[in-house]
Amino acid sequence: MYTWKNGNYQHIGANIQKSIKIDAETLEIIETVEGRSFSDKVRNMAEEYRRLKYDGVASKR
C-alpha cells in the first residue's frame, strides 16, 4: 500500500516495520518467510496462520 507524502508516493510497509517493536525471535521468524518486503512477509504469515487454523478446526470435526 502506498501513501502520498511530501509530493511523492511512499510505500507504507517500511513505516510499519519502523513503528512497531519486534523481539529478536519474532524477527528471525519473519525473515525466514517468503516475501519481497516486510509487509509481504507478514501478510504471507497471516495467510498461512489462517490456513493452519482452518485445517486444525476442520480436522477436529
Secondary structure, DSSP 4 states (H G I P E B T S, - for coil): -EEEETTEEEETHHHHHHHS---HHHHHHHHHS--SSHHHHHHHHHHHHHHHHHHHHHHH-
